């Protein structure tokens, strides 16, 4: 058996764990854990740096018959929560592990603030691209980010500040250390301007403008809205200038918005597509060229309880550097006029997965399709013609035809999306 001990965040180890350590023959852990634990002099110590050499040593020691006593692995917090238990179980099998969990840094940080965290999203930037953490922080009101050097509070703050995200970052360092523990609040810009040192335990990213989640049955991010392709009446719009729900249903299916994705809505109008993508978990940037249109997008986002970044400007010029260094996973284009081919070309150049275009004019379809195929996308499309029930006197109904809309979409071949972090 391999005993995995979560050291928690400073609480004394229980008596049964101390007993396990007293009989250990091989102890693996970070230097600070090995120094703090009371280990028998005979025990072999392996400082945990790169994971593979430590796992190899455990395997060799087990093959030797564990001559000095059992194997003990010391880990921070709860080792089953973004911790070493996963790697140990994959290498040696879960049946060989005796896990003694401690309190995670995430639970401790929220406890310091007096906040529940069953509605929080936890994302790890430890040894991973910071992109996913940044996007989740932009789309969700309560996020805990597990950090690492190079992907810490300063880098997270800089990315959020560049995106104009109004958040409060709570940087929890040296949790459980009575002499050095600190829990500090900062704006993204303030966090970006500081050197936080190596003792950061976790960063909480909070959006105080959104109401806290009610009591819930399932922990973690919400399961998503109960319905989508909402009726046009559920959005503020001008003179019916809004993507009809039939069009939106198909567009959402081809966009595939999800938590950790970045979606652009170009020519957003009322922002109905942007809002629906945000309701489904994506981080969304809406581009709209009219000031009153921008106001409507913001109002619709607020009415549906989501955060949509609104950029005032005309495409394609405004797309240069938009959301840099992050490229969008998918793009919806609902307007463009004569500039449509240039807009499609720029969006296709940066889109990681898909570009979806809705066009009322059939004349614009060939140029948009050529722009997608020139960028290497596999292209398809459909003409949507729908008729809705409309009441007539006498309690009967007729079919009222809606204006036809051509929906074109391009999908990037899989090679571009391989290795995208989730």
N, C-alpha and C positions, 0 to 999 in steps of 0.2 A: 504493500500500500504506500501511496504517496500522500502525506498529510499537507494540505494547503491551508496556511494560516493567514487570514486577513487581519492585519494589524490595526484596522480601523483608523481613527483620527485622534489617537492619543490616549484612549482609555486603557487602563492596565489590562494585561492579558489574563484571561480566566485561569483558574487553577488547573483545569484539565489540559489546556494548551501548554502551560508551563511544564507539566509532567511529560507531555510529548516531546518538547524541546530538550528536556533533561536526558532523554534516552536516544536522541537523534545521532545518527552516524554521518549523515551528509545533509548540510543545510545550504539552501540556495536562496539568495535574496539580494536586494540592493545593499550597498555598503552601509547605509545608515541603519537599515534593519538589522544587519548582522552585528553592528556595533552596539545597538540598543538591547538586543536579546541576550539573555543569560544562557550561554551555550556551554556544553561540556568541552573541556580542553581537547579531548580526543576527536571531536567532530570535525570532519572536513568541511571547509567553507568555500562556497563558489559564489563569487560576486556576479550579480546579474547585470550583464550589459547586453550585447547581442544575444538573442534568445537561443539560437541554434546550438552554440557550444554548451550552454547550460543543459539543454535537453539531451544532448549527446552524452554528457557526463552522467546524468541521471540514468540513462539507459545502460551505460557501461557498468555503473555501480550496481544496478539491479542484476545484470548478467553475472557479476562477481559474487552474487548471493548476499548483497548488503552486509558485508563483513563487520562493519562497525555499528550497525543499528539502522533504524528506519530513515527514510528520506523525508525531510521537511522543507517546504517551500514557503518563504515569507513574502507577502505581497501587501501593497497599500490597500486600505479601505476594504471593499468587498471584492475578492478576487474573481468572483463569478460575474461581475458587472463591468464589462469592457476590460476584463483582466486576464490573468494568465491561465485561468481554468480552461478556457477554450483551447489554447495551444496544448496544454497537458492532456486534455481529453482526446484531442485529435491524435496525439502521438502515442499515448499509453492506454486509452480507453477510459470512459467515465467510471467503470466499475472498479478501477484501481485507485480512485481518488477519494480521500476523506477530507472534505472541505469544511473549514471552520470560518464562516464569514465574519467580517467586521462591518462597521458602519461606513458606507461609501462617502466620499467627499461631496457628492451631489446632495445626499440626504443631510449631511452636516451643514452645508452652505445654506440650504433653504431653511433649516432649523435655526440658524443664526439670525435669519431675517424674520422668523415667525410666520413663514409662508408654507402652505401645502404644496406638494409637487407632484400629485397624481395626474395633474393636467399639463405637466411640463414635457417638452421634447428634449431628449438627451442626445447629443451628437458628439462624436469624437473627432478631434483634429490631431490626435496623437499619432504621428507617423503617417498622416493622411493629408491629402490636399485640403487646404482651408476653404475651398470653394463651397462645398456642401454646407459647412457650418455657417458661412456667411449668408447663404441663401435661406437656410432654415431660420436664422435669426431675423431676416427681413420679413419672412412670411408668418412667423408664429410669435405670439405675445409673451411666451414664457419658455425660455430655452436655457439649458445648461450645456456648456461647451467644455469638454475635457481637452486641455491644451498641452502644448509641448514647445520647447525652444524653436523659434521660427514660425510657430503657429499659436502665438500667445495673445494676451490682451491688446498689445500695441498693434499687431497685424490685424486682428479682428476689428479693433476700433477704427483703424485707417480705412478698411474696406467698407464698414458701415457708414462712416462719415462721408466717404466719396459717393455713396449711394443716397445720401440725404436721409438715412434712416434715423428717426428720432427714438432713440432707445436709451435706457440706463444700463450701464455695465456694472456689475458687482463682482469685483475681483477678490476672491478668497485665497489667501496665501497661508502656508504653514498651518493648516487647520489641525487643531489638537495640540499644538505646541504652545504651552502657557506663556512662554517668553516672546515668541515671534509671530503668533497668529495675528492676522489682520484681515478685516473685511471692509473694503473701500468701494464707494460708489463713484462713478465717473461717466461723463458723456463719452461717446465714441471719439470725439476729437481730443478730449483730455487723455483718454486711454492711449491714443496713438502717439501722444507726445512724451510718454514716460517709458523708462526702462524699469520693468517690473521684477527683474531678477529671476532666479531659477526656482523659487519656492512657491510658485502659483499652483494651487490645488485644482481650482475649477473657476470658470467665469460664467456668471449668470447674465443673461441678456433679457431685459424686461421692457415691455411696452405698457406703460401705465395708462395710456389713452383708451385701451380696450378693456371692457368689463371682464372681471375674473370668471372663470368657468364655474357653472353651478356644480352641486354635488353630482358625482358621476359613478358609473358602474365599471367602466373600462378605463384603465390608466393609459397615459401616453397621449399622443396626438389624437384629435377627434377622428372618428371613423369616416368623416366626410359628410357632405350634405345628403339629405334624404332624397333630394331630387335636383335635377339640373335642366338645362335648356328652359330656363324660367320664362314665363309669359312676359311680353313686352311691357305690360302694365306694371310690372314690378321694378321697372327702371324709369328714372326721369330721362326724357328724350325730347328732341325738337322735331316737330313736323314728321313724325314716324321715321326719323333718320336713326334707325337702330337695326341691328342684325335680327331678323326674325328667328323665332325659336327653332324652326325646322332647320335653318341654316346653322344656327349655333350648335344644335345637337350633333350634326355631322362634323362641324369644325372641331368641337371638343373631342370627338372620337378620334380625329386625325392628329390633333395636337397632343393628346394624351397627358394632360398636366398632372403633376404629382409632387409630393413633398420633396424638396431638394432640387427641383427644376427651376430654371429661369425661362420665362415666357415673355415675349414682346407682343404687344397689340399695337400695330401701326395704323394710324388713321382711326383712332379709337372711337371717335364720335361720342356716344353715351357711355362707353366703357363696359358694355354688357359682356363682351367676350373676356375682357380683362378681369372683371369681377368674378365671372364664373370660373375662370382658371384659378384665381386666388381662393375661391371657396373650395376647390378641389385640392388645395395644398401647395400650389406653385407660388413662387415669387414672381411678381408681374411688374413690368414697366410698360406704361401706356404712353404712346406718343400721339399728341393731338395738336393741330396747327392753330386752332381758334381758342382765345382765352375763355369764352363761355363754355366751349366744349370741355376744356380742362376742368372748369368748375363743376360741370355735370359729372365727369368721371369721379372726381373726389367725393362729391355728394353721394353718388351711387355706391362707391366703395364703403363710405361711412355707414350708409343705410344697411348694408349687408354685413357689417362687422369685419371687413377685411382691409388689409393695408396694400394699396396699389401705388407705386411710384408714378407720378404724372410728370411728363416732360413736355413742355410747350415748345413746339417747333415743327418745321416742315421737313418731311423725308424727301430725298435721301440725305440731305445735308446734315440733319440732326443726328443721323445714325453713326457718324464718325466718332469713334471713341465711346459710344453709349455703353454704359455698364462695364467699361474696361476695368480690369483685364478679363472679365468674365464674358464669354460668348453665350448667347441664348441656346437653350435646348430646342425650343420650337418658337416659331413666329407665326402670328396671324396678321394678315394684311387685309384691311377692310376698306381701304381707300388708296388713292394715288394718282388717278387721272393720267395725264400724259407722262408723268414721271414714273408710272408703274414699272416698266422694265428695269429702270435703274434701281428702284427700290427693291424689287425682287432680287436683282443681281447682288446688291449689297447684303441683303438679309441671307441669301443663300450662301454667300461667302463665309458668313460667320455662324450660321445655324448648325448645331451639332447633330440634330436629329431630323427635323421636319420644318417645312414652310407650307402654310395653308393660306389660300387666297380666295376671297369672295368677290365676284364681279357681276355687276348688273349688265355690263356691255359685253356682248359676245365678241366684238371686234378686238378687245384687249386680250383675249385668251391666247392667241398664237404667240404674241410677244412675251407674255408671262411664262408660257410653257417653254419657249426657247431659252429664256433666262434660267429656268430651273435645270433643264437638261444640260445647258452649257456649264453649269456648276457641278455636274456629275450626279444630280438627283434622279432617282427613278420617279417618273411623273404619271399621275392619273387624275381623273376629274369626272364630274357628273353635273348635269343640268338638273336643278331642283325645281320642280313645278308642283305646287301644292294648292289645294282648295280646302278652305275651312268652312265648317258649318256656320251658317248665318241665319238668324230667325226671320220668319215671314209672318204676317198676320194670320191668325187662325191656329197658332200653335204648331206650325210646320216649319221646315228649314229648307234652305237652299245651299248650294255650294258656291262660295265666293272665291274666285281665283286670286291668288297672290302673285305679285310680279316674279317671274322666273329669275333665278340666280344661278350662275355657274360657279361651282366650288372646285378649285384646282388644288392639288397638293403634291408636294415632292418629298420624297424620303431619301435621306442620305444612306448610301450603302453601309453595312454594319462595321466595316473596318474603321470608320471615323469614331464610332461610339464605343468601341471596345475599351475596357478599362475605366469607363466613366464611374466615378465614385458615387455610391448611393448612401 
